[in-house]
Amino acid sequence: MKAIPVSVLTVLLVCGAYGQEYGQYSHYNFNVGGGIGFPVSDTGNFVNNGANFVVGGGPNVNHVLGFSGEFMWHDLPIKNSVIRQLAVPGANARQYSVTGNVILRLPTHGEFGGYLIGGGGWYRRNEQAIAPGLVPGTVCPPFWVWWGVCTTRLFPANVVIGSNTSDAFGGNVGGGLTFRLPENFKFYAEVRYHHATYGRGSIDILPLTFGLRW
């Protein structure tokens, strides 16, 4: 039997190590995070920056390609100028979404990595106009007794004087950076553009999210 040349053996060992490093991967991915979202396009004319929260998970096809189903909640604080135009004491809005997304992971550089993500799904927008009022109750809450405003079994609360809920199909696209932590956890920072067209207009937001992936 002929001896294998040292150069060929070295190449085989390197290729084997590379295949072992990138061939082994977790079969599932999960993420949880939160941050702040910025309204863009016409949405910025009506709402301020708002908090967002996202949680998701799904299967990985290999170390590059994965899928993730995500739930997102995004606050849409109504601008004071809009509330004055509505001639109501107060108003609030929020958007929920359940989406299916594709994750494309980029080559890592040491502890740092990156990925692209995008997909689509169901989006729901909810708005409420509210006004302060007195609500009848069977028990005066201790806080209002201490505050001195609980009388005749009534206590102050925000009363919804009008509301609306709309559903739409929407999509998102973006990307993020990751930093490897112990126990296969990764800290991530992500920017993603979300768009959903409702019957009375569209919502365009750009959430900046920080969290953990594993």
Backbone torsions as a table, in degrees:
resi	resn	phi	psi	omega
1	MET	NA	130.6	179.8
2	LYS	-74.3	143.3	178.3
3	ALA	-73.6	142.7	178.4
4	ILE	-77.4	127.9	179.2
5	PRO	-57.6	146.6	-178.3
6	VAL	-59.8	-38.5	-178.3
7	SER	-63.9	-41.4	179.1
8	VAL	-67.2	-41.5	179.3
9	LEU	-62.0	-39.7	179.4
10	THR	-63.4	-44.1	178.7
11	VAL	-62.0	-42.5	179.4
12	LEU	-63.0	-41.8	179.0
13	LEU	-64.8	-42.2	179.2
14	VAL	-64.4	-44.9	179.2
15	CYS	-64.1	-37.1	178.0
16	GLY	-65.8	-41.6	178.8
17	ALA	-65.5	-39.9	178.6
18	TYR	-64.2	-43.7	179.9
19	GLY	-65.4	-35.4	179.0
20	GLN	-68.8	-39.2	-178.2
21	GLU	-66.5	-43.6	-174.1
22	TYR	-99.7	-11.0	177.7
23	GLY	-81.7	-25.6	178.6
24	GLN	-90.9	127.7	-178.0
25	TYR	-152.5	159.4	176.0
26	SER	-73.1	138.2	-177.3
27	HIS	-79.1	-10.8	179.3
28	TYR	-136.4	154.2	176.5
29	ASN	-129.3	147.3	179.4
30	PHE	-138.6	154.0	177.2
31	ASN	-152.2	148.8	173.7
32	VAL	-147.0	137.8	-177.5
33	GLY	-168.9	175.8	179.0
34	GLY	-161.0	170.2	-179.5
35	GLY	173.0	-142.6	-177.5
36	ILE	-128.0	142.1	179.8
37	GLY	-115.1	143.8	-177.7
38	PHE	-112.3	123.6	176.4
39	PRO	-71.9	138.7	179.5
40	VAL	-126.8	168.2	-178.5
41	SER	58.6	-143.4	-177.5
42	ASP	-66.0	-23.0	179.9
43	THR	-58.9	-34.3	-180.0
44	GLY	-66.6	-14.3	177.6
45	ASN	-77.7	-16.1	-172.5
46	PHE	-119.7	-26.9	-175.4
47	VAL	-128.5	157.8	176.6
48	ASN	-94.2	177.3	172.8
49	ASN	-60.0	144.0	-178.0
50	GLY	-141.4	161.5	180.0
51	ALA	-74.0	153.7	175.5
52	ASN	-138.4	155.6	177.9
53	PHE	-141.5	139.7	-179.1
54	VAL	-142.6	144.7	175.0
55	VAL	-144.7	141.9	-177.8
56	GLY	-164.1	179.3	179.7
57	GLY	178.9	161.0	179.0
58	GLY	176.9	-176.0	-177.3
59	PRO	-86.9	155.8	171.9
60	ASN	-106.8	134.5	174.8
61	VAL	-79.2	-42.8	175.4
62	ASN	-157.1	-165.3	-176.4
63	HIS	-72.5	-12.7	-178.7
64	VAL	-100.8	-44.7	-170.3
65	LEU	-108.2	133.9	176.9
66	GLY	-146.8	167.6	177.6
67	PHE	-127.1	147.7	-178.2
68	SER	-144.6	129.1	169.8
69	GLY	-95.5	129.4	-172.9
70	GLU	-129.4	145.5	168.7
71	PHE	-111.8	131.5	178.7
72	MET	-129.3	138.0	170.6
73	TRP	-116.4	133.4	-178.5
74	HIS	-137.4	122.6	177.5
75	ASP	-77.2	142.5	178.9
76	LEU	-127.1	79.0	-177.3
77	PRO	-64.2	123.1	-178.6
78	ILE	-72.3	136.9	178.7
79	LYS	-67.4	146.4	179.5
80	ASN	-60.5	-35.4	179.3
81	SER	-63.6	-35.2	178.2
82	VAL	-71.2	-40.3	178.6
83	ILE	-61.2	-39.9	177.9
84	ARG	-65.7	-37.4	177.5
85	GLN	-66.6	-33.1	178.3
86	LEU	-74.6	-16.2	-179.8
87	ALA	59.8	43.0	175.6
88	VAL	-126.0	154.3	-179.7
89	PRO	-62.4	-33.6	-177.8
90	GLY	-163.6	161.3	178.7
91	ALA	-156.4	151.9	176.4
92	ASN	-146.7	161.8	179.9
93	ALA	-153.2	158.4	179.2
94	ARG	-156.3	162.4	177.5
95	GLN	-132.0	136.6	175.1
96	TYR	-115.3	153.0	175.7
97	SER	-150.3	147.7	170.8
98	VAL	-126.9	114.4	-172.9
99	THR	-129.1	155.1	170.1
100	GLY	-107.9	130.2	-171.2
101	ASN	-132.6	152.1	174.9
102	VAL	-104.5	133.5	178.8
103	ILE	-112.0	126.4	175.8
104	LEU	-116.6	109.1	-176.3
105	ARG	-84.8	137.8	-179.6
106	LEU	-92.7	162.1	179.0
107	PRO	-58.8	141.5	-179.0
108	THR	-86.3	155.1	175.3
109	HIS	-130.2	93.9	-175.5
110	GLY	68.4	-124.5	179.5
111	GLU	-84.8	-7.8	-175.1
112	PHE	-99.2	145.4	177.8
113	GLY	-146.8	179.7	179.3
114	GLY	-154.2	168.3	-180.0
115	TYR	-159.4	157.6	171.1
116	LEU	-112.6	145.8	-177.3
117	ILE	-145.5	144.6	178.3
118	GLY	-169.2	157.3	179.7
119	GLY	174.6	-157.6	-178.6
120	GLY	-161.7	172.4	179.3
121	GLY	167.1	-149.6	-173.3
122	TRP	-93.8	131.5	177.0
123	TYR	-123.7	140.9	177.2
124	ARG	-130.3	129.4	177.0
125	ARG	-111.1	134.5	179.7
126	ASN	-130.3	130.9	177.6
127	GLU	-126.7	148.1	177.7
128	GLN	-139.2	139.5	167.5
129	ALA	-103.6	129.6	-173.4
130	ILE	-126.4	158.0	177.0
131	ALA	-145.8	144.3	177.5
132	PRO	-68.8	143.8	179.1
133	GLY	-159.7	-179.3	177.6
134	LEU	-110.8	124.5	-175.9
135	VAL	-109.7	130.2	178.1
136	PRO	-67.7	140.3	178.9
137	GLY	-144.2	156.8	-178.8
138	THR	-80.5	-24.0	-179.8
139	VAL	-134.6	132.1	175.2
140	CYS	-75.5	120.9	177.9
141	PRO	-59.7	140.2	-177.2
142	PRO	-54.4	-36.1	-179.0
143	PHE	-61.0	-44.0	-177.7
144	TRP	-72.6	-29.7	173.3
145	VAL	-63.7	-46.1	178.9
146	TRP	-63.0	-37.1	-178.9
147	TRP	-73.5	-20.4	176.9
148	GLY	85.4	21.9	-177.8
149	VAL	-117.6	5.2	-177.8
150	CYS	-95.7	107.7	-179.0
151	THR	-134.1	147.8	177.5
152	THR	47.5	41.6	178.0
153	ARG	59.3	29.6	175.5
154	LEU	-117.4	143.1	176.3
155	PHE	-138.9	148.7	-176.1
156	PRO	-68.7	146.6	176.5
157	ALA	-163.0	161.8	173.4
158	ASN	-81.8	123.2	-179.1
159	VAL	-101.5	129.2	178.0
160	VAL	-76.4	117.7	-180.0
161	ILE	-102.4	-5.9	176.5
162	GLY	-174.2	144.1	-179.4
163	SER	-151.4	160.2	178.2
164	ASN	-152.1	140.2	177.3
165	THR	-129.3	131.2	-179.5
166	SER	-129.8	143.4	176.9
167	ASP	-115.0	148.4	-179.7
168	ALA	-158.9	160.4	170.4
169	PHE	-90.9	137.8	-179.0
170	GLY	-142.5	177.2	-179.9
171	GLY	-142.8	169.0	-179.1
172	ASN	-150.5	154.0	176.9
173	VAL	-154.8	144.0	-179.5
174	GLY	178.9	-158.7	-179.1
175	GLY	-166.2	169.9	-177.8
176	GLY	-152.8	168.8	175.7
177	LEU	-116.3	146.2	-179.7
178	THR	-126.2	153.3	173.5
179	PHE	-130.8	123.3	-174.2
180	ARG	-69.8	133.6	176.6
181	LEU	-117.0	171.9	177.0
182	PRO	-62.4	159.5	175.4
183	GLU	61.6	36.3	175.8
184	ASN	65.7	12.6	174.7
185	PHE	-83.9	150.8	175.9
186	LYS	-134.3	130.8	170.3
187	PHE	-80.6	136.2	-178.7
188	TYR	-132.2	149.3	172.0
189	ALA	-125.2	127.6	-170.7
190	GLU	-137.1	143.0	171.3
191	VAL	-121.9	128.8	-178.5
192	ARG	-141.5	138.5	178.6
193	TYR	-96.2	126.7	178.0
194	HIS	-115.4	135.5	176.8
195	HIS	-135.8	132.8	175.2
196	ALA	-141.2	129.0	-179.1
197	THR	-101.6	116.5	177.5
198	TYR	-99.6	173.2	-178.4
199	GLY	-63.2	-28.9	-177.1
200	ARG	-112.0	27.7	179.5
201	GLY	131.7	177.9	-177.1
202	SER	-119.5	160.4	174.8
203	ILE	-117.0	124.8	177.6
204	ASP	-125.4	117.7	-178.1
205	ILE	-134.0	154.7	-178.6
206	LEU	-129.0	84.0	-179.4
207	PRO	-72.8	136.6	170.0
208	LEU	-105.2	111.8	-169.4
209	THR	-118.5	140.3	176.0
210	PHE	-125.4	141.1	-179.9
211	GLY	179.9	-155.6	-177.8
212	LEU	-121.5	140.7	170.7
213	ARG	-123.7	146.9	176.2
214	TRP	-156.6	NA	NA
